[in-house]
Amino acid sequence: MRTTNPDDAKLRDLLRQSRPAPPLPPRFEDSVWRRIDRSEAPAGKPETVAWLDRLLERLLRPRLALSGIAVLLLLSSVAGVLSGSETAKRSAQERYLAAVAPATVR
């Protein structure tokens, strides 16, 4: 019969303390719960919806979200400049027409 030695328990505790567990990566719990939710989700999800979910999940990561915001700002600035130049051109044409033939302009 094997008896337990109190020194064995102390040795086990000392060994556990000498090998600490590494820290978990950031947002570890969230990713685990997301995987659990995905595995429990009904399998009848259409492929397009699943594809869209995966795309949104990747786009909402902080690194990609920041670059996405930068791209959207750039595109909206370009669209604003193009729209503004078209409006300015139309306004200049109307002013010119009003100066040359004031009776024809409403």
N, C-alpha and C positions, 0 to 999 in steps of 0.2 A: 504494500500500500504506500502511496506517495503522500508525503506530508508537505504542506505549504510553509515555506520559510518566509518570515516577514521581510527579510532582506530582498527576496525575489520581487515583492510588490514595490519596494523602494527602487529597485533596479529598473523595473518596467516603467515606473513613473519618470525616472531620470532619462531613460531612453526615449520616451515620448516627447519630453521637453527638449531634448537635443535635436530632434528632427521636427521642426515646426512645419505646419501645413502652409503651402504657398498661398499668397492672397488670390482671391478670385478676380477674374477680369471684370472691368466695369460693366454694369447692367447685366450681370450674369443671370440673376433671378428672372429678369424680364424676358431674356431670350429663352430660358428654360420654360417659363409659362407659355410663351408664344408657341414653342414646339409642342407642348402638351395640348394646347388649344387646337393646333393644326392636326394633330393625330386624332383628336376626338371629334373633329369636324365631320359632318356627313360627307360621304364619298360622292354623292350625287351632284357636286358643285360643277357647273359648266366650266369648260376649259378656258373660255375667254375671261370669266370672272376670276378664276384662279391665276391666270396670267396677269391680270390687272392688279390683283392683290400682291403678287410677287414684285411687280414693277413699283407699286406705291411703297412697299416695304423697303425696297432698295433706295428709292428716291428720298425717303424720309430719314435716312441716316444723316447724322450731322455733317459729315464731309460732303456728301452729295447734295444735301439741302442748301448749303451755303453756295456751292457752285451753281445750283439750279436757280437760286435767287439772283445771282450775278448775271446769268444768261437772260433771265426774264427782264431784269432791269435794262440790260443792253438792248434787247429786242424792242421793249416798249419805248425806249429813247429813240431808236431808229424809226419806229412807226410814228412817233410824235413829230419828229423832224420832217419826215416825208409828208405827213398830213398838214403840218404847218406851212410847208413850202407850197403845197398845192393850194391851200386856202389863200396864201399871200399872192400867188400868181393870179388866181381868179379875181381877187379884190383889185389888183393892179389893172387887170383887163377891164373891169367894170369902171374904174375911175378914168381910165384912158378913153373908153367909149363915151362916158358922160362928158368928158372935156371936149371931144371931137364932135359928137352929135348929141347934144343935150336933149333934144326933142324925142329921140328914139328910146331913151332909157326910161324905164318906168319908175 
